[in-house]
Amino acid sequence: MKENRNKIANVPNLRFPEFEEEWKEKALGCILKVGNGKDYRHLGEGYIPVFGTGGYMTSVNDYLYDGESVCIGRKGTINKPFYFNGKFWSVDTLFYTHSYKNVFPKFLFYIFEQINWLKYNEASGVPSLSKTTIESIEVSIPPIPEQTKIATFLSLLDDRISTQRQIIEELKSLMKGLNNLIFEKTKTNAKQVFFSELYTIAKEGGTPDTKKAEYYENGKIPFIKIDDLKNKYLENNQWFITEKGLKSSSAWIVPANSIIYSNGATIGSISINKYPVTTKQGILGIVVKDNVSLEYVFYFMSSEYFRREICKITTHGTMKTAYIKDIDTIKCYIPEYEKQINIVKILNVLTIKVEVEQKLLSEYQKQKKYLLNQLFV
């Protein structure tokens, strides 16, 4: 590839060396047609996929369109386009595109990935798009040969990203199975204690009033939300609060090397914080006792056994919640300390492998984002 030094011409910063022609601006309505989805509930079971704004929903015995298409949400999730080739049915909240003129459908998909669709939202409530809005959006496109080359190149990267996700899922599945097997065997020769005996302090956090800027602006105190609880170790976070925000709410400083566990709404997300943090409500900070392995408790709370016990004590009100007073009554299996450490060593091997593969996935995603910015006008 070569880097373009001419910032005036309508060409991308990075392109394949055999192409020199300037890209042409066209409204989407000039190169495609937008089709409406329809209700599928009158159809019978079959093998043809039904798509909504969130992707695959079910399979039916008839199709609305057959061929390559780039789909985009009409209502609800309007910022996640996807490409499909074959027979499919689209529900009424999802547009599909067809009847392409001088545009390669897979290339169009990558154009759609770059468009800030939320910018074109036409509703104050649930996000919405219209055909008219989509068709009026101006894009730059090169001749078909260059479109094909770019789309083929990016498709290879997408395939690698897909493979990487599959590797991670398979590793997680293997780890889950091993985790469950270990803790099922641990039951036979381990001491049984109540969860309340595993910690010195455990309580939820709190959320400072989001309408008061002084509780958040220039904040330096890490404030943890469920989105932060993705890996075993919590080593960075997205949100922060100020000292005023901390004092105004029930948030508290959870010391480093504690268990951070979501017990409200999305229950079961778990990490070990490597630095002091605060949490929103619905997330517990659990300071584990010194005579128990912190990492053993982490893996035990990640087991299928613990998940089942949590389900038994979860209340279903406005928001699903597993209260600490009820979690305290869960019976936990705690072997001798040396056995705890051995179990941790075994499970850490897979944990490290998962984290390495996740970092590799992140690098592929960054690479794609860079290329999307450089290969298109």
Buried (B, 14 or more C-beta within 10 A) or exposed (E): EEEEEEEEEEBBBBBEEEBEEEBEEBEBBEBBBBBEBEEBEEBEEBEBBBBBBEEEBBBBEEBBBEBBBBBBBBBBBBBBBBBBEEBBBBBEBBBBBBEBEEBBBBBBBBBBBBBEBEEBBEEEEEBBBBBEBBBEBEBBBBEEEBBBBBBEBBBEBBEBBEEBBEBBEEBBEEBBEBBBEBBEEBEEEBEEBEBBEBBEEBBBBBBBEEEEEBBBEEBEBBBBBBEBBEBBBBEEBEBBBBEBBBEBBBBBBBBEBBBBBBBBBBBBBBBBBEEBBBBBBBBBBBBBEEEBBBBBBBBBBBBBBBEEBBEEBBEEEEEBBBBBEBBBEBEBBBBEEEBBEBBBEEBEEBBEBBBEBBEBBEEBEEEBEEBBEBBBB
